[in-house]
Amino acid sequence: MKYYIIAGEASGDLHGSNLIRALKRIDPQAEIRCWGGDRMQKAGGELVKHYRELSFMGFLEVIRHLPTIFRNIAFCKEDIAAYNPDAVIFIDFSGFNLRIAKWAKAAGFKTHYYISPQVWASREGRVKKIARDIDHMYVILPFEKAFYEEKHNLPVHFVGHPLIDAMSNLSETPAAAFMEAEGLDPEKPLIALLPGSRKQEIHKILSIMMEVVPLFPEYQFAIAGAPSLDQEDYEPYLAGTAVKLIRDKTYPLLQAAHAALVTSGTATLETALVGVPQVVCYKGSWLSYQIARRIINLEYISLVNLIMDREVVRELIQGELRKDTLQAALAELLEGPIRDQQLVDFELLREKLGGEGASQNAAQLIFDFSSAR
């Protein structure tokens, strides 16, 4: 069968790549065309557009790039129509994907949504669009199933969280060997910096992370470089420091880390599942933040705290993200009761997310429903 998959961010590229592999195991003759990234292409998808051409962070940034967004939407519809797939699969990236889903459903294509848009966080009215335009929704967070089925009477499929699968494939290379290979000192504890995958995040957040580096001379620091960004994007922040940039090796870096400073997003959950104490950081443009705080109905921004429904990790948001507050929050993680409690809570988090097999579960359902056309 023919599948058309649309992902628009680094996390979607990761989950999309695992979904592609699972689909190919179930359907060896599968033909897959996709919007995503290097991982999805490597897994066997025919890449149409890279997510680095699609992803804009914040309301102001989206407005500035509206002409590009509308061109991409028009091209995507044309490409789907020409390809004529048996299934159109959307992975998160709701602003773009829900527009395509409306058109695809009306055009007679079977629509599947893997990894729900965060309608439980803001603009809950989008549930009506999902009910109208999506044939099957596959959710990955336990509370999402209750949200859809109990609150909105909309059946969905809980498949488990795909990061559990990713964690099962962690590197077995000893931390000391990894550190030596990357030019780090195996005898000196490491703090990982995960500043995000967009240029806007790097600009707003990495500069503040770098301010605390000299305050912890007994530790070494390394940045997890995002595949969507170039070396030059990091150079202004690395100049004159001993901080290492390590690209495309986020999980091995986290496995070697004693603690981490992490930009809000999927990386907070990844860091927790590896078992690394963390501080969550977020800072956007003033206008974007003012709009977001008025439409987002959540007590927390990190997935760790949302899933646990309590503060497990410290969140420093917007004006709270400063050199002094970040220094204090990081110091608490290096040793003592706050560090110990996070490690205990991360084990409980893993239990809540269920076992392995999310990608395989979703792929099997997609194949079964598509075969029944």
matplotlib code that plots the C-alpha trace (Angstrom):
import matplotlib.pyplot as plt

x = [0.0, 0.9, 1.3, 1.8, 3.2, 3.6, 5.8, 7.1, 9.6, 12.6, 10.5, 8.1, 11.0, 12.1, 8.7, 8.0, 11.1, 10.1, 6.6, 8.1, 10.2, 7.2, 5.0, 7.7, 7.8, 4.1, 3.7, 7.0, 5.6, 4.8, 5.6, 6.0, 6.2, 6.9, 7.5, 10.0, 13.7, 16.9, 15.6, 12.5, 14.4, 17.0, 14.2, 13.0, 10.6, 10.8, 11.4, 9.3, 10.1, 12.5, 11.1, 13.7, 11.7, 8.5, 9.0, 8.5, 8.3, 5.9, 2.9, 5.0, 7.3, 4.4, 2.8, 6.1, 6.2, 2.6, 3.3, 5.7, 3.3, 0.4, 2.7, 3.6, 0.0, -1.0, 2.0, 1.2, -2.4, -1.2, 1.4, -1.0, -3.5, -0.8, 0.5, -3.0, -2.1, -4.1, -3.5, -2.5, -0.8, -0.3, 2.3, 1.6, 2.4, -1.2, -1.3, -0.3, -1.7, -5.2, -5.5, -4.3, -6.6, -9.7, -8.9, -7.8, -10.9, -13.1, -11.1, -11.8, -8.5, -8.3, -6.9, -4.9, -3.4, -0.4, 0.5, -2.4, -2.2, -2.1, -5.8, -5.9, -3.5, -5.2, -7.9, -10.0, -12.5, -10.1, -11.5, -14.5, -12.2, -10.5, -13.8, -14.8, -11.6, -9.7, -10.8, -8.5, -6.6, -3.6, -2.7, 0.6, -0.2, -2.4, -4.5, -5.2, -7.5, -9.6, -9.7, -11.0, -13.3, -14.7, -14.8, -15.6, -17.1, -14.6, -13.0, -9.2, -6.5, -3.9, -0.8, 1.8, 4.6, 7.1, 10.0, 9.9, 10.9, 13.7, 14.9, 15.1, 17.8, 20.1, 23.8, 25.7, 28.9, 30.3, 30.0, 33.8, 34.4, 31.8, 33.3, 36.9, 35.7, 34.1, 37.0, 35.5, 37.2, 35.9, 37.0, 35.0, 31.2, 29.2, 26.2, 24.3, 22.7, 19.7, 18.8, 16.2, 16.1, 15.0, 17.2, 14.8, 15.2, 19.0, 19.0, 16.7, 17.7, 21.3, 22.8, 21.3, 22.4, 26.0, 26.0, 26.0, 28.9, 31.7, 29.8, 30.4, 34.1, 34.2, 31.9, 32.2, 29.4, 28.4, 25.6, 23.4, 23.4, 20.2, 20.3, 18.2, 20.8, 24.3, 27.6, 27.5, 24.3, 26.2, 29.5, 28.6, 27.8, 30.9, 33.5, 36.0, 34.6, 35.6, 32.0, 31.7, 29.1, 28.1, 25.8, 23.3, 24.2, 21.7, 21.0, 24.6, 25.3, 22.5, 23.6, 27.0, 25.5, 25.1, 22.4, 20.9, 19.4, 16.6, 14.4, 10.7, 9.5, 9.9, 13.5, 12.3, 10.6, 13.6, 15.9, 13.7, 13.4, 17.2, 17.2, 19.0, 17.9, 17.0, 15.9, 13.3, 13.9, 11.6, 11.8, 10.1, 9.5, 7.5, 4.5, 4.4, 4.6, 1.8, -0.5, 0.4, -0.2, -3.8, -4.8, -2.9, -4.8, -2.0, -0.4, 2.9, 4.7, 7.0, 5.7, 7.2, 5.1, 2.0, 2.1, 2.8, 0.2, 2.6, 5.9, 8.6, 11.1, 11.7, 10.4, 12.0, 9.7, 10.2, 11.2, 12.1, 14.8, 17.8, 21.4, 20.7, 17.6, 19.2, 22.3, 20.3, 18.1, 21.0, 23.0, 20.0, 20.3, 23.9, 23.4, 20.9, 17.2, 15.8, 18.1, 17.2, 13.5, 13.6, 15.3, 12.6, 9.8, 11.4, 10.9, 7.2, 6.9, 8.2, 5.6, 2.8, 3.8, 3.5, 5.7, 7.4, 5.6, 3.9, 5.2, 4.4, 0.9, 0.1, 1.5, -0.6, -3.8, -3.0, -2.4, -5.5, -7.8, -6.2, -6.6, -10.3, -10.9]
y = [0.0, 3.6, 5.9, 9.7, 10.9, 14.5, 15.5, 19.1, 19.0, 17.1, 15.0, 14.1, 13.1, 10.7, 9.2, 9.1, 7.2, 4.5, 4.4, 3.9, 1.0, -0.6, -0.1, -1.7, -4.7, -5.2, -4.3, -5.1, -3.7, -0.3, 2.8, 5.8, 9.5, 11.9, 15.4, 15.1, 14.9, 12.9, 10.1, 9.5, 9.5, 7.0, 4.7, 4.4, 7.3, 9.4, 12.8, 15.7, 18.5, 18.8, 20.1, 22.8, 24.5, 24.3, 24.9, 28.4, 29.0, 31.5, 33.5, 36.4, 34.1, 32.3, 35.6, 36.7, 33.4, 33.2, 33.4, 30.4, 28.4, 29.0, 27.9, 24.7, 23.9, 24.3, 22.2, 19.5, 19.1, 18.9, 16.3, 14.1, 14.2, 13.2, 10.4, 9.1, 7.2, 4.6, 6.4, 10.0, 10.0, 13.2, 13.4, 16.3, 19.7, 20.7, 24.1, 22.7, 19.1, 20.0, 22.2, 19.4, 16.9, 19.0, 18.9, 15.2, 14.0, 16.0, 14.6, 11.0, 10.0, 7.9, 10.1, 9.0, 11.2, 9.7, 11.8, 14.1, 17.8, 19.3, 20.3, 19.6, 22.5, 25.2, 25.8, 22.9, 23.7, 21.9, 18.6, 19.3, 19.5, 16.3, 14.5, 15.8, 15.3, 12.4, 8.8, 7.4, 9.1, 7.3, 8.9, 8.4, 10.0, 8.2, 11.3, 12.0, 8.9, 10.1, 13.6, 12.5, 9.7, 10.9, 14.6, 14.7, 11.2, 10.7, 7.2, 7.1, 4.4, 4.6, 3.0, 3.9, 6.4, 6.0, 7.3, 4.1, 2.3, 4.8, 4.3, 0.5, 1.2, 3.3, 3.0, 0.3, 2.3, 3.1, 6.7, 7.1, 5.7, 8.1, 11.0, 10.2, 9.8, 13.3, 15.0, 15.2, 14.4, 11.0, 12.0, 15.3, 15.2, 16.4, 18.8, 18.5, 21.5, 20.9, 24.3, 23.2, 22.5, 26.0, 29.0, 31.1, 28.8, 28.9, 32.7, 33.1, 30.2, 29.0, 32.4, 32.2, 28.6, 29.6, 32.3, 29.7, 27.6, 29.6, 29.3, 25.6, 25.1, 21.6, 20.5, 20.3, 21.2, 19.9, 21.1, 18.6, 19.9, 19.6, 18.0, 20.8, 23.5, 24.1, 24.5, 28.3, 28.6, 27.6, 29.4, 32.7, 31.0, 28.7, 31.3, 31.6, 28.7, 25.0, 23.9, 21.1, 20.8, 17.2, 16.7, 13.9, 12.1, 13.4, 10.1, 9.0, 12.5, 12.3, 8.8, 10.3, 13.4, 14.1, 16.7, 18.7, 22.1, 21.4, 23.6, 22.8, 20.2, 16.5, 16.7, 17.1, 13.7, 12.1, 13.4, 12.0, 8.6, 8.4, 9.2, 12.6, 15.3, 18.4, 22.1, 23.0, 26.3, 28.3, 31.8, 33.2, 36.6, 39.0, 39.1, 35.3, 34.7, 37.2, 35.5, 32.0, 32.7, 33.8, 30.8, 27.9, 26.3, 24.4, 24.6, 23.2, 23.4, 20.3, 16.9, 15.4, 17.5, 17.2, 13.5, 13.2, 16.0, 17.7, 19.5, 16.9, 19.2, 22.9, 25.1, 28.5, 30.3, 33.6, 36.2, 33.5, 32.2, 34.3, 33.6, 33.7, 31.5, 29.0, 28.8, 28.1, 25.5, 23.7, 23.7, 21.9, 19.1, 18.2, 16.5, 16.3, 15.5, 17.3, 15.3, 12.1, 12.7, 13.5, 10.1, 8.3, 10.2, 9.4, 5.7, 6.3, 8.3, 5.4, 3.1, 5.5, 5.6, 1.8, -0.6, -0.8, -1.1, 2.3, 2.5, -1.1, -0.7, 2.4, 0.9, -2.3, -0.3, 2.0, -1.1, -2.9, 0.1, 0.9, -2.7, -2.6, 0.1]
z = [0.0, -0.3, 2.7, 2.9, 6.2, 7.4, 10.3, 10.8, 13.7, 15.0, 17.4, 14.6, 12.4, 15.2, 15.7, 12.0, 11.3, 13.8, 12.3, 8.8, 10.0, 11.7, 8.6, 6.4, 8.8, 8.6, 4.9, 3.0, -0.2, 1.5, -0.5, 1.7, 0.7, 3.6, 4.9, 7.8, 8.1, 7.8, 10.1, 8.1, 4.9, 6.3, 7.5, 3.9, 3.3, 0.1, 1.5, -0.1, 2.3, 5.2, 8.5, 8.7, 5.9, 7.9, 11.5, 12.9, 16.7, 18.2, 17.0, 15.6, 13.7, 12.1, 11.0, 9.4, 7.4, 6.4, 2.6, 2.9, 5.0, 2.5, -0.4, 1.5, 2.2, -1.5, -2.6, -0.1, -1.3, -4.9, -4.0, -2.0, -4.9, -7.4, -5.2, -4.3, -1.1, 0.7, 4.0, 4.9, 8.3, 10.4, 13.2, 15.6, 13.9, 14.2, 12.6, 9.3, 9.6, 10.5, 7.5, 5.3, 7.1, 6.3, 2.6, 2.6, 4.3, 1.8, -1.0, 0.0, 1.6, 4.8, 7.5, 10.5, 13.3, 15.2, 18.2, 19.0, 18.7, 22.2, 22.1, 25.8, 26.3, 24.2, 21.6, 22.8, 20.0, 17.6, 18.9, 16.6, 13.6, 14.6, 14.9, 11.5, 9.6, 11.2, 10.7, 13.4, 16.2, 18.0, 21.3, 23.2, 26.6, 29.2, 30.0, 26.3, 26.0, 28.9, 27.5, 24.1, 25.2, 28.6, 28.0, 24.3, 23.6, 20.7, 20.5, 20.1, 20.3, 23.1, 21.6, 24.3, 24.0, 21.2, 23.3, 25.3, 22.1, 21.5, 25.1, 24.5, 21.8, 24.0, 23.3, 25.3, 24.9, 28.4, 29.3, 29.8, 26.3, 24.7, 26.6, 25.4, 21.8, 22.0, 23.6, 27.0, 30.3, 31.6, 35.2, 35.2, 35.7, 32.7, 32.4, 29.1, 27.5, 25.2, 23.8, 21.3, 17.6, 16.2, 15.7, 17.7, 20.7, 20.4, 20.3, 23.3, 25.5, 24.8, 25.6, 29.1, 29.6, 28.6, 31.3, 34.1, 32.7, 34.4, 37.7, 37.8, 37.2, 38.7, 35.8, 32.1, 29.7, 26.2, 23.9, 22.1, 18.6, 16.6, 13.2, 11.8, 12.7, 11.3, 13.1, 12.4, 14.4, 17.6, 17.0, 18.5, 21.8, 21.9, 21.2, 24.0, 26.0, 26.5, 25.9, 23.3, 20.6, 20.0, 17.1, 16.5, 19.6, 22.2, 23.8, 24.4, 25.7, 28.2, 29.2, 30.2, 31.9, 35.6, 35.0, 32.2, 31.2, 28.7, 26.6, 27.0, 24.5, 23.8, 25.1, 28.7, 28.5, 26.7, 29.4, 32.2, 30.5, 30.3, 34.0, 34.1, 36.6, 34.8, 34.8, 32.1, 30.3, 28.1, 26.7, 23.6, 22.1, 24.4, 22.1, 21.5, 25.3, 26.1, 23.5, 24.7, 28.3, 27.5, 25.5, 27.1, 30.0, 31.7, 35.1, 33.6, 30.3, 30.5, 29.6, 32.7, 35.0, 32.8, 32.8, 36.5, 37.3, 39.7, 39.8, 39.3, 37.5, 38.0, 35.2, 34.5, 32.1, 30.3, 32.9, 35.4, 33.1, 34.3, 35.2, 38.9, 38.9, 36.5, 38.7, 41.8, 40.1, 38.6, 41.9, 43.6, 41.0, 41.5, 44.8, 47.6, 48.1, 45.0, 42.7, 44.5, 44.3, 40.6, 40.0, 41.9, 40.1, 36.7, 37.4, 38.2, 35.0, 32.9, 34.5, 33.7, 30.0, 29.6, 27.8, 24.4, 21.1, 20.3, 16.8, 16.0, 17.6, 15.6, 12.3, 12.8, 13.3, 10.3, 8.1, 9.3, 8.8, 5.4, 4.2, 5.0, 2.3]

ax = plt.figure().add_subplot(projection="3d")
ax.plot(x, y, z, "-o")
ax.set_aspect("equal")
plt.show()
